[in-house]
Amino acid sequence: MRFRLKRKTRISTDPFAGSAALTTPGRQIVGNELFTPFFPASDVFSFDASIFGIGSIVFANNIVGNLPTSGVNVIVLRTFDNDADPTTPFLAGNAANLLAAQITSPGAGFFIYFNSALDLPRLVFSTDLSDNTADLKVLARITNLTGQPGRDELANFTAANFAIQTPEPASALLLISSSAFWACCHALRRRRLRD
């Protein structure tokens, strides 16, 4: 029997940094994702709460028609086609549209879908899972779950594969201390300039 150590893939950068997605009308899909293997039996995607604005994971894993209509913010979508035509690709926008047609409560969130053109799953952040015009950022391409075995493996994702990371108390204290220090420096400088 082989054991794998739990591996956390931390996602802690602004998903739309360097793009005009949030200021451009209509849905924008931003790629340039991380290429990574991921093992649902042991691995975790960890999201920075201060960047994504999500305080806790509310998870669902199913075909689109069986997903809840509200209250979820992390979804593993086990629907692999949106139009019953195997010759058309199933991409991030198609998956997001299926989710938006099912989910009625607004809110940002993450989803994993199986990209038929690349033949593998991708992790995507949506600014609003209920909106078919919401901007999307592809965060990760899961390189080891290809083909039919990869499709089958989506059923094995659970809430334990996702985590929200908040700054550690020592880091938060350091940030506060640093901010206070610079505020004091700025006040002293202004005082000196007035004198």
LINRA-V520147 format. One line per field, one symbol per residue. ss: DSSP state (H for helix, E for strand, L for the rest). psi: psi as a letter, one per 20 degrees, with the letter a starting at -180 (. if undefined). A space follows every 10 residues. Layout:
ss: ???
psi: ???
//
This chain:
ss: LLLLLLLEEE ELLLLLLLLL HHHLLLLLEE LLLEEELLLL LLLEEEEEHH HHLLLLLLEE EELHHHLLLL LLLEEEELLL LLLLLLLLLL LHHHHHHHHH HHLLLLLLEE EEEEELLLLE EEEEEELLLL LLLLLEEEEE EEEEEEHHHH HHHHHHLLHH HEEEELLLHH HHHHHHHHHH HHHHHHHHHH HHHHL
psi: ppppqpppop okqohjpjrj giipqrppop clrppqqpoh iirppppohh gikphqpoqq orqgijqqir jqippookpj qijkoiipqo aghgghgggh hhpipqqqaq qproohhilr qqpqppiohj pjjqqqoohq ooiimrahhg ghhhiiprhi jqqppqpqgh gggggggggg ghgggggggh ghhh.
//
